Amino acid sequence: MINLAGRDLLDLESLTAEEITAFLDTAETFTEILRRDVKKVPTLRGKSVVTLFYENSTRTRTSFEAAGKYMSADVINISGSTSSASKGESLRDTFLTIQSLTADCIIMRTPFSGACHQAAQWVSIPVINAGDGTHEHPTQGLLDVLTLRQAKGSLGGLTVAIVGDVAHSRVARSNIWALSKLGANVRLVGPGTLLPPDAQELPVEVFTDLREGLRGVDVVNVLRLQLERQTKALFPTQREYSKLFGVTRDALSVAKPDVLILHPGPMNRGLEIGGDVPDMPRSLIEKQVTNGVAVRMAVLYLVLGATG
């Protein structure tokens, strides 16, 4: 039995396949709780969980909060605009203050890549990365592979195309590591300007033509254009991007007939994804949201060393 108690969850790159599987197996058991009329268990009673978000979030923050409350933990939410950082307090002092207030875990989202790793060196309680800059988003990666495992039974041998703004996507990084460690073949598909400069060093195939990249794939994970992170013009117009790299029903015609569709959200229908694609029977997008709660319950359960 792998013991993850007291561990930080900062990325998936550093985890083994066995550790990733431990999170997935535990999350699978929590999906049963989410189907109950009363979604409440005493598993984390007496534990205090703090969410510290320096970026806007709907799905991640809400699902972490729901995960903690469903397991009876006390969840305290802090946003960057309401923290003492707005008065000039350093991130280090913020973390030390939260730890001194007897929190048992800190969940952090930040626009700065690597900030969660730095913060984890300052405190002795677990730090969970809820997305740091363009680096990683480990719980999103876990919920994506959990959703695929439920649909396919195993990830071994699947071909997964990650399409869109890969260069600015922390979700893409976490998916690349989780999928490759669990035996899937990963393709990155997008214009050259939106692919990471180190793509050749990653366990992936690279395609700059959408139809070639989608040909014969089992899964398509569509990424949002992260315009807020782009500091220069990387493509002529959004209309041209949508025409060349928008994942439509027509573009999906070259994939396998039973191709599955993922999207980490929020979606821009009609831009990176066809307006009707999320509503197709093979879309797992709503399932991803539900699994997000189960995965975050599993993460809190394991890193806080809960039993029962």
C-alpha positions as CSV (number, residue, x, y, z in Angstrom):
1,M,0.0,0.0,0.0
2,I,1.5,3.3,-1.1
3,N,1.5,5.9,1.8
4,L,0.9,9.4,0.6
5,A,0.1,10.9,4.0
6,G,1.9,14.2,4.6
7,R,3.0,14.5,1.0
8,D,2.6,17.5,-1.2
9,L,0.9,17.2,-4.5
10,L,2.8,19.7,-6.7
11,D,2.9,17.9,-10.1
12,L,2.4,14.6,-11.8
13,E,5.8,14.5,-13.5
14,S,7.4,13.5,-10.3
15,L,4.8,10.8,-9.4
16,T,5.2,7.1,-10.3
17,A,2.5,5.2,-12.2
18,E,1.7,3.4,-9.0
19,E,1.2,6.7,-7.1
20,I,-1.1,8.0,-9.8
21,T,-3.1,4.8,-9.7
22,A,-3.4,5.1,-5.9
23,F,-5.1,8.5,-6.4
24,L,-7.4,7.1,-9.1
25,D,-8.4,4.0,-7.2
26,T,-9.2,6.0,-4.1
27,A,-11.2,8.5,-6.2
28,E,-13.2,5.6,-7.6
29,T,-14.4,4.7,-4.2
30,F,-15.5,8.3,-3.5
31,T,-17.7,8.4,-6.7
32,E,-20.2,6.2,-4.7
33,I,-20.6,8.9,-2.1
34,L,-21.4,11.5,-4.7
35,R,-24.3,9.3,-5.9
36,R,-25.9,9.3,-2.4
37,D,-28.8,11.5,-1.4
38,V,-26.8,12.6,1.6
39,K,-23.2,13.3,0.5
40,K,-21.6,13.6,3.9
41,V,-19.1,11.3,5.7
42,P,-17.0,12.1,8.8
43,T,-13.7,11.1,7.2
44,L,-11.9,14.4,7.8
45,R,-13.8,15.7,10.8
46,G,-11.5,18.0,12.8
47,K,-9.3,18.8,9.8
48,S,-8.9,22.4,8.5
49,V,-8.3,23.0,4.8
50,V,-7.4,26.4,3.4
51,T,-7.8,27.3,-0.3
52,L,-5.6,30.2,-1.4
53,F,-6.5,31.4,-4.9
54,Y,-4.6,34.2,-6.6
55,E,-6.5,33.5,-9.9
56,N,-10.2,33.3,-10.7
57,S,-11.7,29.8,-10.7
58,T,-15.1,28.2,-10.7
59,R,-14.6,24.4,-11.2
60,T,-11.4,23.8,-9.3
61,R,-12.2,26.0,-6.2
62,T,-15.8,24.8,-5.9
63,S,-14.9,21.2,-6.3
64,F,-12.1,21.4,-3.7
65,E,-14.5,23.1,-1.3
66,A,-17.2,20.6,-1.9
67,A,-14.7,17.7,-1.5
68,G,-13.6,19.0,1.9
69,K,-17.1,19.7,3.1
70,Y,-18.5,16.3,1.9
71,M,-15.8,14.7,4.2
72,S,-16.7,17.0,7.1
73,A,-13.5,19.1,7.0
74,D,-13.5,22.8,7.8
75,V,-12.8,24.7,4.6
76,I,-11.5,28.3,4.7
77,N,-11.4,30.2,1.4
78,I,-8.9,33.0,0.8
79,S,-8.6,35.0,-2.4
80,G,-5.6,37.0,-3.4
81,S,-7.6,40.2,-3.3
82,T,-8.7,39.7,0.3
83,S,-5.4,38.3,1.7
84,S,-2.7,40.5,3.3
85,A,-0.7,40.2,0.1
86,S,-2.7,43.2,-1.1
87,K,-1.0,45.1,1.8
88,G,2.4,44.0,0.8
89,E,2.8,40.7,2.8
90,S,5.1,38.2,1.1
91,L,3.9,34.8,0.0
92,R,6.2,33.2,2.6
93,D,4.7,35.1,5.4
94,T,1.2,34.3,4.2
95,F,1.9,30.6,4.2
96,L,3.6,30.7,7.6
97,T,0.6,32.6,9.0
98,I,-1.8,30.0,7.6
99,Q,0.2,27.2,9.1
100,S,0.4,29.0,12.5
101,L,-3.4,29.2,12.4
102,T,-3.3,25.4,12.6
103,A,-4.4,24.6,9.1
104,D,-3.8,21.0,8.1
105,C,-3.4,21.6,4.3
106,I,-3.1,24.5,1.9
107,I,-4.5,24.4,-1.7
108,M,-3.0,27.1,-3.9
109,R,-3.7,28.5,-7.3
110,T,-1.2,31.0,-8.7
111,P,-0.3,32.7,-12.0
112,F,3.4,32.0,-11.3
113,S,4.9,28.8,-12.4
114,G,6.8,27.1,-9.6
115,A,5.3,29.1,-6.8
116,C,3.7,26.1,-5.2
117,H,7.0,24.2,-5.1
118,Q,8.6,27.2,-3.4
119,A,5.8,27.5,-0.9
120,A,6.0,23.9,0.0
121,Q,9.6,24.4,1.2
122,W,8.4,27.0,3.7
123,V,5.8,25.0,5.6
124,S,5.5,21.5,7.1
125,I,1.9,20.9,6.2
126,P,0.9,19.5,2.7
127,V,0.6,21.9,-0.2
128,I,-1.6,21.0,-3.1
129,N,-1.1,22.7,-6.4
130,A,-4.4,23.8,-7.9
131,G,-2.7,25.2,-11.0
132,D,0.5,27.2,-11.1
133,G,1.1,29.5,-14.1
134,T,1.8,27.4,-17.3
135,H,3.5,24.6,-15.3
136,E,1.0,21.9,-14.1
137,H,-2.5,21.3,-12.8
138,P,-2.2,17.9,-11.2
139,T,-5.8,17.3,-10.0
140,Q,-7.1,18.2,-13.4
141,G,-4.8,15.7,-14.9
142,L,-6.0,13.0,-12.4
143,L,-9.6,13.7,-13.1
144,D,-9.1,13.5,-16.8
145,V,-7.4,10.1,-16.7
146,L,-10.0,8.9,-14.2
147,T,-12.7,9.8,-16.6
148,L,-11.0,8.0,-19.4
149,R,-10.3,4.9,-17.3
150,Q,-14.0,4.7,-16.4
151,A,-14.9,4.9,-20.1
152,K,-12.2,2.6,-21.5
153,G,-11.2,0.4,-18.6
154,S,-7.6,1.0,-19.2
155,L,-5.4,3.7,-20.7
156,G,-2.8,1.3,-22.1
157,G,-2.5,1.6,-25.9
158,L,-5.0,4.5,-26.2
159,T,-4.0,7.4,-28.5
160,V,-5.0,10.8,-27.0
161,A,-4.7,14.1,-29.0
162,I,-4.3,17.2,-26.9
163,V,-5.5,20.0,-29.2
164,G,-5.0,23.8,-28.9
165,D,-3.0,26.2,-26.8
166,V,-0.6,23.7,-25.4
167,A,2.2,26.2,-24.7
168,H,0.2,28.1,-22.1
169,S,-1.7,25.1,-20.7
170,R,-0.9,23.7,-17.3
171,V,-3.6,21.1,-17.9
172,A,-1.7,19.8,-20.9
173,R,1.5,19.2,-18.9
174,S,-0.3,17.2,-16.3
175,N,-2.1,15.2,-18.9
176,I,1.0,14.4,-20.8
177,W,2.7,13.0,-17.7
178,A,-0.3,11.1,-16.4
179,L,-1.3,9.6,-19.7
180,S,2.2,8.6,-20.7
181,K,3.0,7.0,-17.4
182,L,-0.2,4.9,-17.6
183,G,0.6,3.6,-21.1
184,A,-1.2,6.0,-23.5
185,N,0.2,7.5,-26.6
186,V,0.0,11.3,-26.6
187,R,-0.2,13.7,-29.5
188,L,0.1,17.5,-29.3
189,V,-1.9,19.2,-32.0
190,G,-1.8,22.9,-32.8
191,P,-0.1,25.8,-34.6
192,G,3.6,25.8,-34.1
193,T,3.3,29.1,-32.2
194,L,1.1,27.5,-29.6
195,L,3.2,24.3,-29.0
196,P,5.7,24.3,-26.2
197,P,9.3,25.0,-27.2
198,D,10.4,21.8,-25.4
199,A,7.8,19.6,-27.1
200,Q,10.6,17.4,-28.6
201,E,11.8,16.5,-25.1
202,L,8.3,15.3,-24.0
203,P,6.9,11.8,-24.4
204,V,4.6,13.0,-27.3
205,E,4.2,13.2,-31.0
206,V,3.7,16.7,-32.5
207,F,1.3,17.7,-35.3
208,T,0.7,21.1,-36.8
209,D,-2.2,19.9,-39.0
210,L,-5.5,19.2,-37.2
211,R,-6.8,16.4,-39.4
212,E,-3.5,14.6,-39.4
213,G,-3.3,14.9,-35.6
214,L,-6.8,13.6,-35.1
215,R,-6.6,10.7,-37.6
216,G,-7.3,7.4,-35.8
217,V,-7.2,8.8,-32.3
218,D,-9.3,7.3,-29.4
219,V,-9.6,10.6,-27.4
220,V,-9.5,14.3,-28.1
221,N,-8.8,16.7,-25.2
222,V,-9.6,20.2,-26.4
223,L,-7.8,23.1,-24.7
224,R,-9.1,26.7,-24.4
225,L,-7.2,29.5,-26.0
226,Q,-5.6,31.2,-23.0
227,L,-5.5,34.7,-24.4
228,E,-4.9,36.1,-20.9
229,R,-1.5,34.4,-20.8
230,Q,-0.4,35.4,-24.3
231,T,1.9,38.4,-24.4
232,K,2.2,38.7,-28.2
233,A,0.2,37.8,-31.3
234,L,0.6,34.1,-31.9
235,F,-2.0,33.6,-34.7
236,P,-3.6,36.1,-37.1
237,T,-7.2,36.1,-35.8
238,Q,-9.5,34.0,-33.7
239,R,-11.6,33.3,-36.7
240,E,-8.7,31.8,-38.6
241,Y,-7.7,29.8,-35.5
242,S,-11.2,28.4,-35.3
243,K,-11.2,27.5,-39.0
244,L,-7.9,25.7,-38.9
245,F,-7.8,24.2,-35.4
246,G,-11.4,24.3,-34.1
247,V,-12.5,20.7,-33.1
248,T,-15.8,20.3,-35.0
249,R,-17.9,17.3,-36.0
250,D,-16.2,17.4,-39.4
251,A,-12.7,17.4,-37.9
252,L,-13.7,14.5,-35.7
253,S,-14.7,12.4,-38.7
254,V,-11.1,11.2,-39.2
255,A,-10.8,10.0,-35.6
256,K,-12.1,6.6,-34.5
257,P,-15.9,6.2,-34.7
258,D,-16.1,5.9,-30.9
259,V,-13.8,8.8,-30.2
260,L,-14.3,10.5,-26.7
261,I,-14.2,14.2,-26.2
262,L,-12.7,16.0,-23.2
263,H,-12.4,19.7,-22.3
264,P,-11.1,21.0,-19.0
265,G,-13.3,24.2,-19.2
266,P,-14.2,26.9,-19.3
267,M,-15.3,26.3,-23.0
268,N,-15.5,28.9,-25.8
269,R,-18.1,27.2,-28.0
270,G,-17.5,28.1,-31.7
271,L,-13.8,28.9,-31.1
272,E,-11.7,26.0,-30.0
273,I,-14.6,23.6,-30.0
274,G,-17.7,23.3,-32.3
275,G,-20.9,24.6,-30.7
276,D,-22.5,21.2,-30.8
277,V,-19.5,19.0,-30.0
278,P,-19.8,19.2,-26.2
279,D,-23.4,17.9,-26.4
280,M,-22.4,14.8,-28.5
281,P,-23.1,11.4,-26.9
282,R,-19.4,10.7,-26.8
283,S,-18.6,13.9,-24.9
284,L,-17.4,13.3,-21.3
285,I,-17.2,16.9,-20.3
286,E,-19.9,16.8,-17.7
287,K,-18.5,13.6,-16.3
288,Q,-15.1,15.4,-15.9
289,V,-16.7,18.0,-13.6
290,T,-18.3,15.3,-11.4
291,N,-15.1,13.4,-11.2
292,G,-13.3,16.5,-10.2
293,V,-15.0,16.4,-6.8
294,A,-14.2,12.7,-6.4
295,V,-10.5,13.2,-7.3
296,R,-10.1,16.1,-4.9
297,M,-11.8,14.1,-2.1
298,A,-9.2,11.3,-2.8
299,V,-6.3,13.8,-2.8
300,L,-7.4,15.3,0.6
301,Y,-8.1,11.9,2.0
302,L,-4.6,10.5,1.1
303,V,-2.4,13.5,1.8
304,L,-4.1,14.2,5.2
305,G,-3.7,10.5,6.2
306,A,-7.3,9.9,6.8
307,T,-8.6,6.4,7.6
308,G,-12.0,4.7,7.2
